[in-house]
């Protein structure tokens, strides 16, 4: 069993809601991916992410969709693209990523607690 995380450790992870404002195919990535631009509202702004979500989503179906993402991880360069946030998902029965999103619309930048 893994060592349990403390509440202080959990509080350090900044998970926010944002709206996808642009999405493009990312054929340069090693694994099939989509480039996302997500608006987290005033204070955070628009951040980019590379997401391995091509099984269930096409780029055009993601625009306007709210997602949840970790906004305070260090950026990572993926095939020349700077991924600034980690968009969150869970695997379906076959292991393909299903995006996590609020059940009801929330303001961009709303922090998960």
C-alpha positions, 0 to 999 in steps of 0.5 A: 500500500502506498504511503497516505498523502497528508492534507497539506500535500493535497492542498499544494496541488492547485486543481482548477476548472477551465474552458477549452478555447482551442484544440488542434491535432498533435501528430508530432507527439509520440502517443496520439494527442490533442493540443489544448488551449484552456481558459482559466479566467482572470489571474491564470489566463489561457494555458496550453496542454497536450492531452492523450484523449484521441480515443473519445474526443476530436479537437472540434468537440472539445472547444467550449467544454469545461475541464479540470486541470492541475495548474501548478505543475512545472511546464513540460515540453512535448514534441516541441510544444510547451504543456503548461497544465495537466488536464485530468481524466480517468480511464474507461474499461479499455484504458482510454482517457475520459476527461473530468469536468464539473457536473454543472457550469462553474466560473473559469478558474474555480478551484477544486476543494 
